[in-house]
Structure formats: structure tokens, C-alpha cells
Amino acid sequence: MEKNSKIAVLGGSGLLGSAVKKVLNKQGFESIHSPRSSEIDLLEKSRIEDYLEAERPENIFMVAGLVGGILGNNTRPADFLYQNSMMILNLLEGIRKFSPKSKLLFTGSTCIYPKENPQPINEDRFMCGKLEETNKGYAVAKGLGIVACQLYRKQHGLDTICAMPTNMYGLNDTYDLENGHMIPGLIKKFLVAKRDNGKVTLWGSGNPRREALYSEDCANALVYLMENYSSEKIVNIGTGYDYSIKEIAEIIKGETGGECKIEWDSSRPDGTFEKRTDIFRLKEIYSEFNPRSLKEGVREILDNKREVERILQD
Ligand SMILES: NC(=O)c1ccc[n+]([C@@H]2O[C@H](COP(=O)([O-])OP(=O)(O)OC[C@H]3O[C@@H](n4cnc5c(N)ncnc54)[C@H](OP(=O)(O)O)[C@@H]3O)[C@@H](O)[C@H]2O)c1
């Protein structure tokens, strides 16, 4: 990528997209276009085609998607399947027809992997078993996106690459307790408990283990892959390290500075016990990749006054 290359960040208002724009800006890229869905709805084929015909961006970061936590995925599985499938299919067709020289980076998710896996989970596990029932629609759509990128690469010679980020958190996250992800949810619960002198109730035993990737670290990897990688092989983006949910809760409690009591509601399910990504392939491509610890990431969020105000208002 040249510093004046035309770069499109689709989904640039979201958690990951805003971090991609930040990294591109920091690295001196000058021509970044990031339309909102109100301007270019990726579900509208003609809108994306008109855009690609007019702009022909050299690099496209596809970080748009319908994203949510267990509740959203479980109650609206068909929406997650349909929207995430159509967005990537419309985009690939548009690129094929109007901008075949564009390089596309598609973000999937580690949800594409089967429910049961040897740990850590490596990329060859894709399509090797039954999916987790609660996010099946989202996972099938992301899997379809990968296969579509591979087939458009094979048949039409498009330069498509696919990255699979693990659980993320960071600035500009969604702090909706019903529809958001685990780490932003915990940050909000501990901040609210501190403000209200309350307690925090968490589901399950606290023993399952989870990875936590700061969005800007993921964005660094995506920009690096865009510049240095071209292959049909998908690439995991994780930290390679996991924490028990108890440890995650204690880290967040410690960083928020609250004294609140944590109660574990063991009548609630634990979910998958372990889900840690193998980042061997990523490290082979990008040996300097060095994601921050959860403690460092949470501190960055809490040091940002505007983000904390937003968390407490959301
Ligand atoms: N968050 C995670 O933990 C996680 C983990 C693994 C993978 N991922 C993947 O990473 C990507 C980014 O996730 P995120 O957490 O940053 O999502 P997010 O914060 O919810 O942001 C979603 C983005 O998608 C855009 N979008 C949604 N529907 C659209 C449409 N019909 N047309 C155009 N744009 C549309 C939104 O644009 P507007 O705001 O303009 O509507 C927004 O910028 C997604 O592909 C997701 O599957 C996320």
C-alpha cells in the first residue's frame, strides 16, 4: 500500500473499523474513505456497485457486519445469517464487476470453528465439526464469506484475504448488556457497581477460559496483512493466551478500582470451557505482533474520559 493509496474501510464506525482507521492514520495513509451504512448499505447491491465503479479503491477493509452477543445471535439467527452473507457476496460481486484490482481483506471470526476443538484452535479446524448452536447463523455466514473469498480468488483472480479475530474489546465498543460482548459487559458492570456501591453478579462458575484481543492490536495485524500477505489461507488473529473468566473479572475489578462483591450465579450455564486461538500462522507472517495484556487494554479504556462517560450513559 502506498501512503496515497485509495483505501476504503467498510464498517469504519464500529469497534474494529475505528481502530483500523486510527492505525492507518498513525501510519500516514492519507486517502481513507469510510462510508456509514446510511451512505452505502452493503445490503443494497446497486449502492455498493455504484460506489466501486466510481471510486475503485485499491484496498478494501471489510470490517462491516451485523455483530452481537449471545442474546442477539440466539434470538435473531436468520438476520445474522442473511445480513452477514449478503454483505460479503454483494461486495465480492461488485469488486469482480467494477474494481477487480482492489485488494480485499475480509474479517470473519473464530466463531467459524466447531464447538469442540483441540486447544489451541488452528485454522485447519474450519469446517471440521458441528458449530455452536447459539451463533450458528453468524458462524455459517462468516464461513460462507471465507469460501466466497477463496472461490472469487480462484475463479476470478481477485486478491482476497481472510482474517479471523478472536473476542475483542476496545475503545468505541458496544456496552449494551443485553446485546454486547463479555468484556465490555464486565467493564460496564464494574463501573456501574463502583458508582452505585452495588455488587456484580456473573453467570456460571467463572472457570471457563477466554482470550481477549484489544481492537487496536487486531487493527495493527489487519493493516500488516493487507500490506504483506496474499493467500487463500485464512489467518487467526488472537493473543494465544487465555484467562479464566474469574481472572478477567478480577483484572477489570482491580482496574476500575471498585471494592464491590462478585457473586457467581452457578445456576447459569458456563458455555464452552476453552476457546484459545493458535496464532502460529500470524506470527510466521508478522513476527513482531505483540498484543497488549488485558490489564493494559482495560487501563487504556478507563483512562479515556469520554469512553467512560459513554459506558455509563449507554
Ligand atoms: N467484536 C468482536 O469481538 C469481534 C470478534 C471477531 C470478529 N469480529 C468481526 O469484526 C468485524 C467488526 O466487528 P465490530 O465489533 O467492530 O462491529 P460493530 O462495532 O458492531 O460495527 C459494525 C459496523 O458494521 C457496519 N454495518 C453494519 N451493517 C451494515 C450495512 N448493512 N452496510 C454497511 N455497513 C454496515 C456499521 O456501520 P454503521 O455504524 O454506519 O451502521 C458498523 O460500522 C465484523 O465483521 C465482526 O464479525 C468482531
Ligand as a Chemical Component Dictionary entry (heavy atoms), coordinates in Angstrom:
data_LIG
# 
_chem_comp.id                   LIG 
_chem_comp.type                 NON-POLYMER 
_chem_comp.pdbx_formal_charge   0 
_chem_comp.three_letter_code    LIG 
# 
loop_
_chem_comp_atom.comp_id 
_chem_comp_atom.atom_id 
_chem_comp_atom.alt_atom_id 
_chem_comp_atom.type_symbol 
_chem_comp_atom.charge 
_chem_comp_atom.model_Cartn_x 
_chem_comp_atom.model_Cartn_y 
_chem_comp_atom.model_Cartn_z 
_chem_comp_atom.pdbx_ordinal 
LIG N1  N1  N 0  -16.331 -7.531  18.257 1  
LIG C1  C1  C 0  -15.746 -8.721  18.295 2  
LIG O1  O1  O 0  -15.434 -9.263  19.382 3  
LIG C2  C2  C 0  -15.439 -9.462  17.008 4  
LIG C3  C3  C 0  -14.757 -10.695 17.110 5  
LIG C4  C4  C 0  -14.447 -11.362 15.937 6  
LIG C5  C5  C 0  -14.782 -10.837 14.702 7  
LIG N2  N2  N 1  -15.452 -9.650  14.634 8  
LIG C6  C6  C 0  -15.771 -9.153  13.287 9  
LIG O2  O2  O 0  -15.118 -7.908  13.101 10 
LIG C7  C7  C 0  -15.931 -7.036  12.291 11 
LIG C8  C8  C 0  -16.183 -5.751  13.054 12 
LIG O3  O3  O 0  -16.863 -6.030  14.280 13 
LIG P1  P1  P 0  -17.172 -4.854  15.326 14 
LIG O4  O4  O 0  -17.259 -5.480  16.659 15 
LIG O5  O5  O -1 -16.257 -3.715  15.070 16 
LIG O6  O6  O 0  -18.662 -4.434  14.886 17 
LIG P2  P2  P 0  -19.504 -3.147  15.317 18 
LIG O7  O7  O 0  -18.793 -2.329  16.319 19 
LIG O8  O8  O 0  -20.882 -3.645  15.662 20 
LIG O9  O9  O 0  -19.596 -2.317  13.962 21 
LIG C9  C9  C 0  -20.305 -2.816  12.867 22 
LIG C10 C10 C 0  -20.005 -1.966  11.671 23 
LIG O10 O10 O 0  -20.668 -2.556  10.538 24 
LIG C11 C11 C 0  -21.335 -1.541  9.827  25 
LIG N3  N3  N 0  -22.522 -2.114  9.164  26 
LIG C12 C12 C 0  -23.489 -2.879  9.725  27 
LIG N4  N4  N 0  -24.438 -3.166  8.805  28 
LIG C13 C13 C 0  -24.057 -2.564  7.649  29 
LIG C14 C14 C 0  -24.615 -2.484  6.349  30 
LIG N5  N5  N 0  -25.776 -3.081  6.038  31 
LIG N6  N6  N 0  -23.953 -1.778  5.400  32 
LIG C15 C15 C 0  -22.785 -1.164  5.685  33 
LIG N7  N7  N 0  -22.194 -1.203  6.900  34 
LIG C16 C16 C 0  -22.834 -1.898  7.873  35 
LIG C17 C17 C 0  -21.734 -0.496  10.866 36 
LIG O11 O11 O 0  -21.869 0.739   10.204 37 
LIG P3  P3  P 0  -22.885 1.923   10.722 38 
LIG O12 O12 O 0  -22.478 2.216   12.144 39 
LIG O13 O13 O 0  -22.628 3.043   9.796  40 
LIG O14 O14 O 0  -24.270 1.329   10.644 41 
LIG C18 C18 C 0  -20.509 -0.531  11.792 42 
LIG O15 O15 O 0  -19.529 0.350   11.322 43 
LIG C19 C19 C 0  -17.202 -7.828  11.965 44 
LIG O16 O16 O 0  -17.035 -8.457  10.725 45 
LIG C20 C20 C 0  -17.247 -8.877  13.058 46 
LIG O17 O17 O 0  -17.929 -10.019 12.636 47 
LIG C21 C21 C 0  -15.779 -8.938  15.751 48 
# 
loop_
_chem_comp_bond.comp_id 
_chem_comp_bond.atom_id_1 
_chem_comp_bond.atom_id_2 
_chem_comp_bond.value_order 
_chem_comp_bond.pdbx_ordinal 
LIG N1  C1  SING 1  
LIG C1  O1  DOUB 2  
LIG C1  C2  SING 3  
LIG C2  C3  SING 4  
LIG C2  C21 DOUB 5  
LIG C3  C4  DOUB 6  
LIG C4  C5  SING 7  
LIG C5  N2  DOUB 8  
LIG N2  C6  SING 9  
LIG N2  C21 SING 10 
LIG C6  O2  SING 11 
LIG C6  C20 SING 12 
LIG O2  C7  SING 13 
LIG C7  C8  SING 14 
LIG C7  C19 SING 15 
LIG C8  O3  SING 16 
LIG O3  P1  SING 17 
LIG P1  O4  DOUB 18 
LIG P1  O5  SING 19 
LIG P1  O6  SING 20 
LIG O6  P2  SING 21 
LIG P2  O7  DOUB 22 
LIG P2  O8  SING 23 
LIG P2  O9  SING 24 
LIG O9  C9  SING 25 
LIG C9  C10 SING 26 
LIG C10 O10 SING 27 
LIG C10 C18 SING 28 
LIG O10 C11 SING 29 
LIG C11 N3  SING 30 
LIG C11 C17 SING 31 
LIG N3  C12 SING 32 
LIG N3  C16 SING 33 
LIG C12 N4  DOUB 34 
LIG N4  C13 SING 35 
LIG C13 C14 SING 36 
LIG C13 C16 DOUB 37 
LIG C14 N5  SING 38 
LIG C14 N6  DOUB 39 
LIG N6  C15 SING 40 
LIG C15 N7  DOUB 41 
LIG N7  C16 SING 42 
LIG C17 O11 SING 43 
LIG C17 C18 SING 44 
LIG O11 P3  SING 45 
LIG P3  O12 DOUB 46 
LIG P3  O13 SING 47 
LIG P3  O14 SING 48 
LIG C18 O15 SING 49 
LIG C19 O16 SING 50 
LIG C19 C20 SING 51 
LIG C20 O17 SING 52 
# 
